[in-house]
């Protein structure tokens, strides 16, 4: 992985700056919205608007790229991001913030799509898996680093919006200067929703539920912190804990998933997240407990994306994996749009504690559903299942498709190695 980073470090550095900018604006919305007097429900709509824009862009951006090319799309959307971030402190009105958040979701999705295309183009068959893992880790590290900027003094009220705007603008330089010739771009139509559900009911239901849970981490966590009366320093630690937990838990859970019935692991991980959500609901007065709860929820919810994708792949032919990825991202996006709105309503009724209800309920529901699905059909043999590939919720369908390619290539390499070993056995015996 070190060699992969050294060969494309300007590209990854630019993506890191992008994620710091995006991570800061995501948390800043919750903090500044509370200061502006917006209710939790209004803020939930503001947060949800980002994911609506993200969903729209996932369908439109491929066509934009085909028409005008990667570079123009990247530069145009990046400029929109920088401009939109400055609008928030100038016009503190819910309708304006909602419109700007839709624009930000649209623009960030488009920027990610082009970046992920360049990363895949720069990778070889041998390094594609490492490249995508490094990309996902870079995204998580960027979001974590962004939380430290929340405590920067902002006497003018503009500085914390200017910082992500500048970071996004600066990120263009290393990315655009480091790119190789523009890669070919093909988009995949999503699999029919009914077909996707019948292929893997657990994967379908799980991805929709996890979309809602992730949306509550990315944005609504700062809204909760504001309503709960946490200081800026406490807010930054609380939000960062979600992503630190995710980074810590990804590898061990991935290792386990390749060695056991994935449904058992999905149920266990979801149960851990659900119990943590209940703990947050009951013990939210303790900041130490809140940080621990956030780490467990993040360490449960984020790896579940990769676990669910790997599980769905176990029932798919190779040629169907890309279209299934697009379908999974669509149902995930629907959950991400609906989740914050439900949470905002619950926080208006129950207060800050209401934040944990839409986390605990979906996680525990997924636990029960996974256990029930174990009674409906047998699990595929561990020897026949595909490899677990790390995928973060912050990626787009393009990253998911490339992660699928890496998993396919790894499986093919393993099959070739086993075939070669079996061919040598007679010679050894002789």
N, C-alpha and C positions, 0 to 999 in steps of 0.2 A: 504493500500500500504506500510505503514511503516513496518508491520509485514513481508510482502513479501521481502522487502529489508533486514531486519535483518536476515531472514532465509537463504538468498543467497547472502549476501553482498560481499564475495570474488569474486563470479562470475561477479557481476555487476561492481565491482571495476576494475577487469581485462578488462572488455569490455570498461570501461571509458578510461583506458590507451590506449587501441587499437584505440579508436576513436580520442583521442588527437593526437596520432601519425599519423593517417590517415588524420585528418583535417589539421595538420601542413604541411604534404607533399603535400596535394592538393593545398594549397595556395602558398607554397614555390616554386612550379613549375613555376607559373606565374611571381613571383618576380625574381627568378634566371635565368629564360629563357630570360627575357628582358635584364638582366645584361650580359648574354652570347652573346647577339646580335641576338637572334632568332626573326624572324618576327612574327607578330600576327598569320599568317596562319600556320606557322610551329608549334607554340605553341598550336594552336587549334587542330592540329593532335596529338600532345603529350597528350593533355587533353583527347581527344576522345579515345585514345588508352586504357586508364584505363577502360572505359565502355565496350570496345570490349572484354578485358580480363574478365571483370565481367560477360558478357553474356556467354562466352565460359565456364567459371567455373560453372555457374548455371546448365549446362547440364552435365559436366564431374564429378564434385565433388561428387554427389550422388553415382556414380559407384565406385569412389575411396574409399569412406567411407565403402561401402559394401565389398570391397576387403580387406582393411587393417585395418579398424576401425577408430573411431573418433579421438582417442588420437594421432595415428601416422600421420593422415592427418593434424590435427591441428598443431602438432609440426613441421612437414616438411614444411608446407606452412608459418608458422610463421618465420621459419629460412630463407626462401626465401625472405620474406618481409625485414627482418633486413639486409640481404646481398644486396638486390637490392637498398635500400636507400643509401648505401655507394657508389654505382657506380656513381650516378649522379654527384657529385662534382669532381670525378676522371676523368671521360670522358665526357666532355661537347660537345657532338655531337648529332644532331637531331635523327639519326637512332638508336643510343644507348639509348637515352632517350625514344623514342617511344617503343623500345623493353622492356625496364625496366618498363614502365607504363603498358604495356599489362600484364607483369608478376605480377605487383602489383595489378592490377584489378582482375586477376585470383586468386591470393593468398588471398587477402582480402575477396573476395566472399566466398572462401572455408572456411576461418576462421569464417566468420559470420554464414555460414550454420551449422558448428559444434557447435558454441556457442548457436545459436538459438535452436538447438536440445536439448542441455543440459538444457537450460532455460525451455523449454516446459516439459521436463522430470521431472524437479524439482517442477513444478507447479501442483496443483490439479485442479479439475474442478471449484472449488470455487475461485481460485486465478489466473487462467490462464489469464484472461483479464487484471488484475492488473499487472501481471508479464510482459506481452507484452507491456503494456503502459509504465511501468517503464523502460523496455529495450529501447523503442523508445526515451524516454526522456533522458536516459543516453547517447544515441548516439548523440542527439542534443547538450547536455551540453558539451560533449567531443569536438565536432567540434567548439563550441563557445570558450571554454577554450584554444583550440589550437591557436586561432588567437592572443592571448596575447603573445605567444612565438615568433611571427614574429619579435618583436622589440628587442629580445635578441641580444646584440652585437655579431657579428660573424667575427672577424678580420681574421681568418684563412680560412674562406669560407667553412669549413667542419662542424662546430658546429651545425648549424641548420638542417643538415642532420643526424648527429649523435644522436641528441636528440630524434627524432621519432624512430630511430632504437633501441635505448636503451629502450624507453617506450614500444615498441612492445615486446621486449625480456622480460622485467620485467612482462608484462601482462600475460605471460604464467604461471607464478608461482601461483598466486591466482586462476586462472581458472582451471589449471590441479590439484591442490591440493584440490579444493573445489568440484570437480565433484563427483556425485554419480555413481553407476554402469552405464556402457555405455548404452545409450538408444537405443532402436530399431529404425531403420531409414528406411523410405519408401519415395520414391519420386513419384510425380504425373506427368504424361504426360500432356503437355499443351493441352487445348481445341483447336480443329481445328479453324484456324483463321477465316474462313468464318462463321462458326457457332457462334464464339464469336462476330463477327461484327453484324450478324443478331439478336443475342440475345440482344445486347445493342450497337447500332451504336454510341451513345454519349459516352459511357464508352470506347469503342475501340479508337475512334478519340481523346478523351480527354487524355487518358493515353499516347498515342504516342506523343502528343503535350507537355504534362507535363514532359515527359522524356527529351525532348530537353531543356525545361526551367530549370529543375533542374541541368542538366549538365553545364549550363551556370553559375549557382551559385557555383557549386563545382569545382573550378579550373579556369574557364574563368573569374570569377569576379576579381581574382588577376591579370590576364593578362590585363584586362581593367584598373585596378588601376595603373599598371606599365606604360601602354601606355598613360594614362591620366596624369601622372606625380605626383601621390599621394605619400606622404611619407610612410614609413613603418608603422608608427603609424596610419595614416589615412587608409591605406590598411587594417590593422587588424580590425579597427572599421567598415569599410565599409563591409567587408566580414561577420563579426560577426552579423551585423544588419539583414542579411537575415534570420539567424537561430533564433535570438531573436524574430523577427516578427512571425516566424512560431510557436514558443512555446507559445506566447501570444494569438494567434488567434485560435489555435487548439480546445480548449475546447468550447468557445462560438459558433464557427461555427458548432461543433459537436452537441451541444445542439439544435441549430436551425434546423439542418438537420433532426432530429427525429420528428420535429413538423410542417414541411411544405413540399411543393413540392420541392424535391431536385434539380430539373432542374432549378427552379427559383434561388435557392441559388448558384448553380454552375455558372449560367450566371452572377449573381451579383458579385461573388467573382472574376471570371475571368475578368470581366469588370474593377474592381478595380485594378487588376494587370496590365491590358493593359493600363489603363490611367496612372498608375505609370511609366510604361515603356516609354510612350510618354513624360512624364515629365522629365525623365532622358535623353531622346534624345534631348530635347530642353534646359534644364536647368542644364546640366552636369557640368557647370563651378563652381557651388556652392557646396562645400563639404557638407554643412548642408542638402541641398536638396538631394544630392546623398544618404546620410545615411537614410533619410526619405523614399526615393524611394526604397532603398534596403529592408527596414523593411516592406513596403507595399507589394512589390513583393514576399518576403519570406512568409509573412503572408497570401498571396493569393495562391501562387503556391503549397506550401507544404501541406496545408489542402485539396487542391483539389484532391490529391491522395486518401485520405480517403473518401472524398465525392463521387468520381467516383466509387471507389470499392463498397461503400455502395449502390450506385444507381444500379450498375450491379447486385448485389446480390438480389435486389428487383424483378428481373425477372428470377432468377435461382432457381432450386430445390436444396435442401441441398446437395445432392450427387454430384452435378455438380460444387459446389463452389471451390473446391480445384483445379480442372483442369482449371477452368476459371482464377483462380489466376495465375497459371503458364503461361497461354496465355497472360494475361494482363502485366505480368512482361516482357514477350518477346517483345511485341510491345513497351513497355516503354523503353526497352534497345535499340531498333532500333533508337528511337528518341534521346536517350542520345548519341549515336555514331554519328549521323548525325548533331545534333544541334551545337556542338562546331566547326565543320569544316565549316559550313555555316557562323557562326559568325566570324571566323578568316578571311574568305574571305571578308566579309562586313567591318570588321575593317581595312583591307588593303585598301579598296576603300574609306570609309567614315571617317576613323580615329577612335578614341576611342568611339565616339558617336554611331558608328555602332554596338556596343555591345547591345544596347537597342532595336534595330530593331527586332531581332529574339526573343525577350521577348514580346514586345508589340504586334507584329503581331499574334503569336499563341494564346495569351491570348484573344485578341479581336476576333480572328476567332472562338475560343471556345465559346465566348459569343454569337456570331451570330448563331453558329450551335446549341447551347443549346436552344435558343429561337425558332429556326426553328423546332427542334425536338418536341417542345411542341405543334406544330400544327399537328404532324403526329400520335400521339397516346396519350390517356389520361394517367395521372399519376396514379400510384397505390394509394389506400387509405393509409393515414398516419397510420391508425391502422394496416395495413397489411404489412408495410415496415419493413425491418430488422433494427437492432440497428447499429448505427454509431460506428466504432471501429477505434481508432487512429492508423494510419500506416504511418511511415516516409519513404521518398524515399530512405533512406540509408539502409533499410532492404532488405532481399532477399525473394525469393518465399517461403522459409520455414517459415519465420516470417509472411508472408501474409497468408499462410495456417493456422497457429496457431491463428492468429488474427480472421480468419474466424471461427475457432472452438470456440473461445471465444464468438463471436457474436451469433453463433448458440446456444451455451449453455445458453447465457443470454436470448435469445428469448424463448427457451424452459422453462426456469425458470419462465419467465413472463407469459407464457401460463398456466403453472401449477398453478401459483398463482391466475390467473383469474378463472381457473376452480374450484379451492378450494373455492374461494370467492363466486362463483355462487352456489356451493353446499350448502353453509352455509346460503344463503339468505332465503330459505323457512323456515329453523329453526328459523331465526330471526323474520320472519313475523308471525310465529306461536306463 
